[in-house]
Amino acid sequence: MPIVTVQVTREGTTPERQTVTAEEKAEIIKGVSQVLLDVLNKPLESTYVVIEEVDLDNWGWGGLPTAQYRAQLAAKAKA
Protein backbone atom coordinates (compact mmCIF):
# COMPACT_ATOMS: atom_id res chain seq x y z
CA MET A 1 0.00 0.00 0.00
CA PRO A 2 1.70 3.22 -1.11
CA ILE A 3 1.50 6.35 1.00
CA VAL A 4 2.51 9.53 -0.83
CA THR A 5 3.02 12.87 0.88
CA VAL A 6 2.70 16.00 -1.24
CA GLN A 7 3.81 19.30 0.21
CA VAL A 8 2.36 22.48 -1.24
CA THR A 9 2.75 26.07 -0.17
CA ARG A 10 -0.25 27.77 1.36
CA GLU A 11 -0.11 30.57 -1.14
CA GLY A 12 -2.18 30.51 -4.24
CA THR A 13 -1.36 31.51 -7.74
CA THR A 14 -2.52 35.08 -7.17
CA PRO A 15 -1.68 37.47 -4.29
CA GLU A 16 -5.15 37.33 -2.74
CA ARG A 17 -5.13 33.52 -2.46
CA GLN A 18 -3.69 32.07 0.71
CA THR A 19 -4.67 28.44 0.35
CA VAL A 20 -5.04 25.55 -2.04
CA THR A 21 -8.71 24.87 -2.72
CA ALA A 22 -10.48 21.61 -1.93
CA GLU A 23 -10.99 21.11 -5.66
CA GLU A 24 -7.26 21.51 -6.34
CA LYS A 25 -6.43 19.06 -3.57
CA ALA A 26 -8.89 16.56 -5.01
CA GLU A 27 -7.15 16.85 -8.41
CA ILE A 28 -3.74 16.32 -6.79
CA ILE A 29 -5.00 13.19 -5.04
CA LYS A 30 -6.57 11.90 -8.24
CA GLY A 31 -3.47 12.58 -10.33
CA VAL A 32 -0.95 11.10 -7.89
CA SER A 33 -3.10 8.01 -7.43
CA GLN A 34 -3.39 7.59 -11.20
CA VAL A 35 0.40 7.81 -11.63
CA LEU A 36 0.90 5.01 -9.10
CA LEU A 37 -1.69 2.92 -10.90
CA ASP A 38 -0.10 3.55 -14.31
CA VAL A 39 3.54 3.11 -13.24
CA LEU A 40 3.41 0.56 -10.42
CA ASN A 41 0.01 -1.04 -11.03
CA LYS A 42 -1.09 -0.04 -7.52
CA PRO A 43 -4.90 -0.07 -7.20
CA LEU A 44 -6.51 3.29 -6.51
CA GLU A 45 -8.20 1.93 -3.39
CA SER A 46 -4.87 0.97 -1.82
CA THR A 47 -3.10 4.30 -2.42
CA TYR A 48 -3.08 6.99 0.24
CA VAL A 49 -2.19 10.58 -0.60
CA VAL A 50 -1.45 13.05 2.19
CA ILE A 51 -1.34 16.76 1.37
CA GLU A 52 0.62 19.01 3.71
CA GLU A 53 0.26 22.75 3.34
CA VAL A 54 3.37 24.75 4.23
CA ASP A 55 3.11 28.35 5.43
CA LEU A 56 5.23 30.93 3.59
CA ASP A 57 7.31 31.53 6.73
CA ASN A 58 8.24 27.84 6.90
CA TRP A 59 10.18 27.46 3.67
CA GLY A 60 12.87 29.15 1.67
CA TRP A 61 15.54 28.71 -0.96
CA GLY A 62 18.79 30.30 -1.96
CA GLY A 63 19.78 30.36 1.70
CA LEU A 64 16.99 32.79 2.61
CA PRO A 65 13.40 32.72 3.82
CA THR A 66 11.10 32.85 0.81
CA ALA A 67 9.88 36.43 1.33
CA GLN A 68 13.46 37.72 1.53
CA TYR A 69 14.56 35.72 -1.50
CA ARG A 70 11.67 37.05 -3.57
CA ALA A 71 12.42 40.63 -2.46
CA GLN A 72 16.02 40.10 -3.54
CA LEU A 73 14.90 38.82 -6.95
CA ALA A 74 12.53 41.75 -7.39
CA ALA A 75 15.29 44.22 -6.54
CA LYS A 76 17.61 42.60 -9.09
CA ALA A 77 14.86 42.70 -11.73
CA LYS A 78 14.41 46.44 -11.20
CA ALA A 79 18.12 47.12 -11.52
Beta strands, then each sheet from edge to edge (+ up, - down):
strand 1: 3-9
strand 2: 48-54
strand 3: 60-61
strand 4: 64-65
sheet 1: 1+ 2+
sheet 2: 3+ 4-
end
